[in-house]
Structure formats: structure tokens, C-alpha cells
């Protein structure tokens, strides 16, 4: 798939699960190991027509723009809209996004990078689909056959109530359904689910899996003790 060995990790999960925190910690950890790391934000770096899609979503669904916080909740309307026409449109758009992901994957061999971390992945789009429909599951199964698979795909699980408190953007009932879709998708796609432990415990699990991966592929550099950086929520695009 790539002309040189580039390790790929991806992070997925419901809004407010703590993906940004874990990505920052893993980035810091890998850099201490001497790895050259590039972080791709799926919405900004992969998704086709992202600005156009966000504009259309805001215009049609009348949601609010931005990132919610405990002191400033917002009302998003994009991925929680699931009419038949919207779902059909997404099936086409997600196929285009996978094709772009394939193109980017082939180009990474020329990059001066050892490790690529994806902040969200195609899985975060597929989790927006109604997975209880057999036709949708068949579509996802087919799409996953030619989707570039990360070396380790992480699903940062979280309690929906706690996630909504940290990042109040969507109704709680949608976040619960979205979490169930992620867990179902994880079984379909072979995504590693990180239980909703503390940030430190989840970070330790990630580091152990990453070191285990490197130990089976090549002799890893000696890792320095991890110093967890302070982190905050980063802005994310509309996942319509």
C-alpha cells in the first residue's frame, strides 16, 4: 500500500470521549522515542468538499457552528440528521472519502514521516449511518474491504453522559445511539476498543499496544518516561 514503511494509528469515538487528549499524549510519547510523526485531521485533510459540505449542512439543518464547552453549549445538527435522503447522500460521499483516503495512503511513502496519526478516520463517518439496517451493514462491509486499514485503530469509548458534559453539542439520546453504532462498527472493522477508564489508564493501554506493535515489527528506540502534556479539546469539523 505504501512505498516505505509508515506506521498508521487512528483514533475514533463519540464527541467528548477524549480523543484529542490521547492523541497529544501518544504524539509526545512517540516523539520521545525519536519517531517522526505527522497528525492528520480527517475532516480537514481527507474529507472531500469539506467546506462545501459544512456550509450546506449549516444552511439546510440550521445547526450552530463551533465546538461546545461546559460554559458554552451549542446545538449541532449534522450527523444526528438521518432522513432517508440524507443517508443515501452520505453513502455516496463516504465512498468518495474512502477513495481520497486511498490516494493519501499511497502518497505517504514519499513523506519524511515514520508514524501517521489520524484524528478521526472513515470509521467516524460510518458510525453516523443507521447500522441496524442490513443494507447499510452490507455497504459498510464492502467499503471496508478496500479501505486502508490502520496498523492499530483505536476507539476511545466513553460514558455518553460524561461526554455530553465535556462537549455539549448533541442530544444525549443521539450520543447514546452513536456510541452503540461505534461499538458495533468496532466489531465489524476490528477496531481496538479502549474502555472508558481514566485518561491515565487509557493512555497506558495505548502505549502498551503501540510498544507491542513496534516490538513485533522492528527493534523500537528506547522510550523515555512519558510526561503527559496539558491538553484541551481541539475544534472538529462537521461530520455530515
URFENKA-V677511 format. One record per residue. RES is the residue in one small letter. SS is DSSP state (@ for helix, = for strand, . for the rest). Layout:
res	ss
RES	SS
RES	SS
This chain:
res	ss
x	.
x	.
x	.
x	.
x	.
x	.
x	=
x	=
x	=
x	=
x	=
x	=
x	.
x	.
x	.
x	.
x	.
x	.
x	@
x	@
x	@
x	@
x	@
x	@
x	@
x	@
x	@
x	@
x	@
x	@
x	@
x	@
x	.
x	.
x	.
x	.
x	=
x	=
x	=
x	=
x	=
x	@
x	@
x	@
x	@
x	.
x	.
x	.
x	.
x	@
x	@
x	@
x	@
x	@
x	@
x	@
x	@
x	@
x	@
x	@
x	@
x	.
x	.
x	.
x	.
x	.
x	.
x	.
x	=
x	.
x	.
x	=
x	.
x	.
x	.
x	.
x	.
x	.
x	.
x	.
x	.
x	.
x	.
x	@
x	@
x	@
x	@
x	@
x	@
x	@
x	@
x	@
x	@
x	@
x	@
x	@
x	@
x	@
x	@
x	@
x	@
x	@
x	@
x	@
x	@
x	@
x	@
x	@
x	@
x	@
x	.
x	.
x	.
x	.
x	=
x	=
x	=
x	=
x	=
x	.
x	.
x	@
x	@
x	@
x	@
x	@
x	.
x	.
x	.
x	.
x	.
x	.
x	.
x	@
x	@
x	@
x	@
x	@
x	@
x	@
x	@
x	@
x	@
x	@
x	@
x	.
x	.
x	.
x	.
x	.
x	.
x	=
x	=
x	=
x	=
x	=
x	.
x	.
x	.
x	@
x	@
x	@
x	@
x	@
x	@
x	@
x	.
x	.
x	.
x	.
x	.
x	@
x	@
x	@
x	@
x	@
x	@
x	@
x	@
x	@
x	@
x	@
x	@
x	@
x	@
x	@
x	@
x	@
x	@
x	.
x	.
x	=
x	=
x	=
x	.
x	.
x	.
x	.
x	@
x	@
x	@
x	@
x	@
x	@
x	@
x	@
x	@
x	@
x	@
x	@
x	@
x	@
x	@
x	@
x	@
x	@
x	@
x	.
x	.
x	.
x	.
x	.
x	.
x	.
x	.
x	.
x	.
x	.
x	.
x	.
x	.
x	.
x	.
x	.
x	.
x	.
x	.
x	.
x	.
x	.
